[in-house]
């Protein structure tokens, strides 16, 4: 493990980024911090952040993220967005443009 990894304190970023967690079919989780500058003020932050994160994820040739199945009684969302949590730099990917 790299000891030079930066730590990102959520309080310093919550007004600049939205965190998006994507989960693939094998329950691997991928975390993205999406810049709020990429989202216009009249759009829903969460939905647009998820769309941006999915596009980035796909461009990285990572495993597909299945669509949510609301009909399943054990339904767990495969893509969720929320304010960022404090994290080490190797735990997520910034999406700034």
N, C-alpha and C positions, 0 to 999 in steps of 0.2 A: 504494500500500500504506500502511496506517495504521501510523505509528511508535509509537502509544500502546498497541499490543497487548501484553497481559501474557504472560509466559512462565511455564509451569507445570512445575515440577521434579518428575519422577516420584517421587523419594524422599519428597516431602512428601505424596503422594496414594496411594501403593500400598496402604496399609491402609484406604483410604476408598473407592476406586473400582476398577472393572474396565473396561479398555478393550475396546471391541468395534469391529471393522472389518467393514463390510458392503460388498459389491461388486455392482453392478448388471450387467445383461446387456451393457452397453457398457464394462465394466471401470472404471467410475468408482467410487472408494472413498469411503466416508463413515465417519467416526470418531466414536464416542460414548464418553463416560466415564459409566458407570452407577454410581450410588451403591450401595455395599454395604449401606446401610441399607434398600434396597428388596428385599433378598434375605434370606430367613430362613436361619438357620444350618443347618437340616436339608435345604436344597435345594442342588443343584449350582450353584456360582457361575457357571460358564461358560454352561451351558444357559439359566439364568434370565436372565442378563445379555443374552444374544443375543435372547431372547424380548422383553425390555423394550426393547432398542434397535430391534428390528424394528417394534414397536408405535409407538414415537416416530417412526421414519422414515416409516412409513405415514401417521401423523397430520400430518406436514409436507407430504404430497402429493408426495413425491419418487419417482423411478422405483422400480418393484418390484424386490425382491431375489429372484432365482431360487432355487429349492430346490437343494440340493447333489445332484449326480448321481454317486453312488458307483460306478455301473456304467461310467462313462467312464474309459478308461485314462489320460487326461490330466486327471483330476479335480483341481480346485483348489477348496477350500472357498469359499463365497460369504459365509459369516458365521463369524468366529472371535473368541474372547475370550481375553484375556491381561492380565497386570498392565500398568498404563499406562506409556507412554514419555513422556519429557519433550517438551513441544510448546508452540508458540505458541498463544495463545488463539483465533486464527482457524482453527486446523486441526481443531477438534473441537467437539462439542456436549455440554455437561453434561446429564445426566439425574439430577435430584435428587429428583423426586417423580412 
